[in-house]
Amino acid sequence: ILYRLLAILLTQYLENFELLKISILELLIILTRAAVEAGTKIEEVLGMKYRFITESAGIKDQENLCIWVVQLLDKLMDGIYETRHAKNYQRLKKVLDFIERQGGESLTVDQIAKEVYLSSSRLSHIIKSELGITLGDYISKVRVEKAKLLLKDRELPISQIALEVGFPDQSYFTKVFKKVERCT
């Protein structure tokens, strides 16, 4: 969409280079506002705006202006992506910490989503995109890791360990354990 807007500006102001530069600067200013709303630090954005103005003053032709704008758009999008990724990281950390704290309690996606102030679908999407697995698979992995520690350190029966780490019975625990660890 941004590149289409740039193309429209180029065709609209083909004959007037100074108006083209002003329009592109306006577009970049709007994008910096979006970057701030996405969480980019205001100091970074103010520095970007200053650089936009000083760097654009030295550009004397459309070709160099286009190259400069494309490079800036890439930087802005990278900054917004990194900020979004950082936000997801914070949310993800809260989710993972919550799951760890709950130990062997039965957890649902709705419970976890409520704990971190997200919708169930948004939470599931973040987990899948950041970890590459579903929330249920992650919970199973955490439970199996805890079970492995209990299996090493204690002389408890498997049925007791299954209950302690949150599985309803030994049969289901064994099935999940085999799926996660690829062995019984």
C-alpha positions as CSV (number, residue, x, y, z in Angstrom):
1,I,0.0,0.0,0.0
2,L,2.8,2.4,0.9
3,Y,4.6,1.7,-2.4
4,R,1.3,2.3,-4.3
5,L,0.9,5.7,-2.5
6,L,4.5,6.5,-3.5
7,A,3.7,5.7,-7.1
8,I,0.6,7.9,-7.0
9,L,2.6,10.7,-5.6
10,L,5.2,10.3,-8.3
11,T,2.7,10.4,-11.1
12,Q,0.7,13.2,-9.6
13,Y,3.7,15.5,-9.0
14,L,5.8,14.4,-12.0
15,E,6.3,17.9,-13.2
16,N,6.8,19.6,-9.8
17,F,9.7,18.1,-7.9
18,E,9.4,20.4,-4.8
19,L,5.7,19.5,-4.3
20,L,6.7,15.8,-4.7
21,K,9.3,16.2,-1.9
22,I,6.8,18.0,0.4
23,S,4.1,15.3,-0.2
24,I,6.6,12.5,0.5
25,L,7.7,14.2,3.7
26,E,4.0,14.5,4.7
27,L,3.6,10.8,4.1
28,L,6.7,10.0,6.1
29,I,5.5,12.2,9.0
30,I,2.2,10.3,9.0
31,L,4.1,7.0,9.1
32,T,6.2,8.2,12.1
33,R,2.9,8.9,13.9
34,A,1.9,5.3,13.2
35,A,5.2,4.1,14.5
36,V,4.7,6.0,17.8
37,E,1.2,4.5,18.1
38,A,2.7,1.1,17.5
39,G,5.1,1.7,20.4
40,T,8.3,3.2,18.9
41,K,10.1,5.5,21.3
42,I,9.2,9.2,20.7
43,E,12.9,10.2,20.8
44,E,13.7,7.9,17.9
45,V,10.8,9.3,15.9
46,L,11.8,12.9,16.5
47,G,15.3,12.0,15.3
48,M,13.8,10.4,12.2
49,K,11.8,13.5,11.4
50,Y,14.8,15.7,11.7
51,R,16.8,13.3,9.4
52,F,13.9,13.3,6.9
53,I,14.0,17.1,6.6
54,T,17.8,17.5,6.5
55,E,18.5,14.5,4.1
56,S,15.6,15.4,1.7
57,A,17.0,18.9,1.3
58,G,20.1,17.5,-0.4
59,I,18.1,15.4,-2.9
60,K,17.9,17.1,-6.3
61,D,16.2,14.5,-8.6
62,Q,13.3,12.0,-8.6
63,E,15.5,8.9,-8.9
64,N,17.5,9.6,-5.8
65,L,14.3,10.7,-4.0
66,C,12.7,7.4,-4.8
67,I,15.7,5.4,-3.6
68,W,15.9,7.4,-0.4
69,V,12.1,7.0,0.3
70,V,12.2,3.2,-0.3
71,Q,15.1,2.9,2.2
72,L,13.2,5.0,4.7
73,L,10.1,3.0,4.3
74,D,12.0,-0.2,4.9
75,K,13.5,1.3,8.1
76,L,10.2,2.5,9.4
77,M,8.5,-0.9,8.7
78,D,11.4,-2.7,10.4
79,G,11.0,-0.4,13.4
80,I,7.3,-1.0,13.6
81,Y,7.8,-4.8,13.2
82,E,10.4,-4.9,15.9
83,T,8.1,-2.9,18.3
84,R,5.3,-5.2,17.5
85,H,7.5,-8.2,18.1
86,A,8.7,-6.7,21.4
87,K,5.0,-6.2,22.5
88,N,4.3,-9.8,21.6
89,Y,7.4,-10.8,23.6
90,Q,6.1,-9.1,26.7
91,R,2.7,-10.7,26.3
92,L,4.3,-14.1,25.5
93,K,6.5,-13.8,28.7
94,K,3.4,-13.2,30.8
95,V,1.6,-16.2,29.3
96,L,4.6,-18.5,29.8
97,D,5.1,-17.3,33.3
98,F,1.4,-17.8,34.1
99,I,1.5,-21.3,32.8
100,E,4.6,-22.1,34.8
101,R,3.1,-20.7,38.0
102,Q,-0.1,-22.8,37.6
103,G,1.9,-26.0,37.8
104,G,-0.5,-29.0,37.6
105,E,-3.7,-27.0,37.4
106,S,-6.0,-27.6,34.5
107,L,-5.8,-24.6,32.2
108,T,-8.0,-23.4,29.3
109,V,-7.1,-21.0,26.6
110,D,-9.9,-18.7,27.9
111,Q,-8.4,-18.7,31.4
112,I,-4.9,-17.8,30.1
113,A,-6.3,-15.2,27.7
114,K,-8.2,-13.5,30.5
115,E,-5.0,-13.5,32.7
116,V,-3.1,-11.5,30.0
117,Y,-6.0,-9.4,28.8
118,L,-6.2,-10.8,25.3
119,S,-8.9,-12.6,23.4
120,S,-8.6,-16.3,23.0
121,S,-8.1,-16.1,19.3
122,R,-5.4,-13.3,19.6
123,L,-3.6,-15.3,22.3
124,S,-3.6,-18.5,20.1
125,H,-2.3,-16.5,17.2
126,I,0.5,-14.9,19.1
127,I,1.6,-18.3,20.6
128,K,1.5,-20.0,17.2
129,S,3.4,-17.2,15.4
130,E,6.0,-16.7,18.1
131,L,6.6,-20.3,19.2
132,G,5.5,-22.2,16.1
133,I,3.3,-24.5,18.2
134,T,-0.2,-24.3,19.6
135,L,-0.9,-23.2,23.1
136,G,-2.2,-26.7,24.0
137,D,1.1,-28.2,22.7
138,Y,3.1,-25.8,24.7
139,I,1.2,-26.6,27.9
140,S,1.7,-30.3,27.2
141,K,5.5,-29.7,26.8
142,V,5.6,-27.8,30.1
143,R,3.7,-30.6,31.9
144,V,5.9,-33.3,30.4
145,E,9.1,-31.4,31.5
146,K,7.8,-31.2,35.0
147,A,6.8,-34.9,34.9
148,K,10.3,-35.8,33.7
149,L,11.8,-34.1,36.8
150,L,9.4,-36.0,39.0
151,L,10.2,-39.3,37.3
152,K,13.9,-38.7,37.9
153,D,13.8,-37.5,41.5
154,R,11.0,-39.4,43.1
155,E,9.8,-42.9,43.6
156,L,6.2,-41.9,42.8
157,P,3.9,-44.0,40.7
158,I,3.2,-42.7,37.2
159,S,-0.5,-42.2,38.0
160,Q,0.5,-39.9,40.9
161,I,2.9,-37.9,38.7
162,A,0.3,-37.6,36.0
163,L,-2.1,-36.0,38.5
164,E,0.5,-33.7,39.9
165,V,1.4,-32.2,36.6
166,G,-2.2,-31.7,35.5
167,F,-3.2,-34.8,33.5
168,P,-6.5,-36.3,34.4
169,D,-5.2,-39.9,34.3
170,Q,-2.1,-42.1,33.6
171,S,-3.4,-43.2,30.2
172,Y,-3.7,-39.7,28.8
173,F,-0.4,-38.7,30.4
174,T,1.4,-41.6,28.7
175,K,-0.2,-40.7,25.4
176,V,0.9,-37.1,25.6
177,F,4.3,-38.0,27.0
178,K,4.9,-40.3,24.0
179,K,3.8,-37.6,21.6
180,V,6.1,-34.9,23.1
181,E,9.1,-37.1,23.8
182,R,8.7,-39.7,21.0
183,C,9.2,-42.5,23.5
184,T,7.3,-44.0,26.4
